[in-house]
């Protein structure tokens, strides 16, 4: 299997760590729960997921709904895009893990009363 495949990484969380989308703890002996971006991560893959998430937030209705929901939860645009990128990574992981025969269904045009 490919080096980023199901057996090499193990889970979507580990893949997110490799990509840089999963925070790592910055805990000391007294303080816990402080998270930061990892120092070592695959910068090209992170860029791919960010650009994919930004484009999808503009043009895909499902992604736009997710983005708007995150904004409604009080997240900024800079927080909503990584959340969308992580969701896209999780979907990609499920496709790698299950290996389904997936086909994209184009969006159906909205039917209007005007002819």
C-alpha positions in Angstrom: 0.0 0.0 0.0 1.1 3.6 -0.5 3.2 5.1 2.3 0.3 7.3 3.5 -2.2 4.4 3.3 -4.2 2.7 5.9 -1.5 0.5 7.3 1.3 3.1 7.4 -0.4 5.8 9.5 -3.1 3.9 11.5 -5.9 6.4 11.9 -7.2 9.7 10.7 -5.9 11.4 13.8 -2.4 10.2 13.1 -2.7 11.3 9.5 -4.0 14.7 10.7 -0.9 14.9 12.9 1.4 14.2 9.9 -0.4 16.9 7.9 -0.4 19.4 10.7 -4.2 19.7 11.2 -4.2 18.1 14.7 -2.9 20.2 17.6 -0.3 18.8 19.9 -0.1 19.5 23.7 2.1 22.3 25.1 1.6 21.1 28.6 4.0 21.5 31.5 4.0 19.7 34.8 1.3 22.0 36.2 -0.6 23.2 33.2 -2.6 20.9 31.0 -4.9 21.4 28.0 -2.7 24.0 26.2 -2.5 23.1 22.5 -0.4 24.3 19.6 0.5 23.5 16.0 3.2 20.9 15.7 6.7 22.0 14.7 7.2 19.0 12.3 4.4 18.4 9.7 4.1 17.9 6.0 3.7 21.5 4.7 2.7 20.6 1.1 -0.1 18.3 2.3 -1.3 21.0 4.7 -1.4 23.5 1.8 -3.4 21.0 -0.3 -6.0 20.6 2.4 -6.3 24.3 3.1 -6.7 25.2 -0.5 -9.3 22.4 -0.9 -11.2 23.7 2.1 -11.1 27.3 1.0 -12.3 26.4 -2.5 -15.0 24.1 -1.2 -16.3 26.7 1.3 -17.0 29.0 -1.7 -18.4 26.6 -4.3 -19.7 23.4 -2.6 -23.1 23.9 -0.9 -22.4 21.3 1.8 -19.1 22.8 2.6 -20.6 26.3 2.7 -23.2 25.1 5.1 -20.5 23.6 7.4 -18.5 26.8 7.1 -21.5 29.0 8.0 -22.4 26.7 10.9 -18.8 27.1 12.3 -19.1 30.8 11.9 -22.5 30.7 13.7 -20.7 28.9 16.6 -18.6 32.0 17.0 -15.5 30.7 15.1 -13.6 33.1 12.9 -12.9 32.5 9.3 -9.4 31.5 10.2 -10.7 28.9 12.6 -13.5 27.6 10.3 -11.2 26.8 7.4 -8.9 24.4 9.4 -12.0 22.7 10.8 -13.2 22.2 7.2 -9.8 20.9 6.2 -9.8 18.4 9.0 -13.3 17.2 8.0 -12.1 16.8 4.4 -9.1 14.8 5.7 -11.4 12.5 7.7 -13.5 11.9 4.6 -10.4 11.1 2.6 -9.2 8.7 5.3 -12.6 6.9 5.2 -12.2 6.6 1.4 -8.7 5.1 1.8 -9.8 2.8 4.6 -13.0 1.4 3.0 -11.9 1.7 -0.6 -15.4 2.2 -1.9 -16.3 2.7 -5.5 -17.1 6.4 -5.2 -18.5 8.6 -7.9 -19.1 12.3 -7.6 -22.7 13.3 -8.1 -23.1 16.7 -9.7 -25.4 19.1 -7.8 -28.9 19.1 -9.1 -30.0 22.5 -10.5 -32.7 24.2 -8.4 -36.1 24.1 -10.1 -37.8 27.4 -10.2 -41.4 28.4 -11.0 -40.2 30.6 -14.0 -39.9 28.9 -17.3 
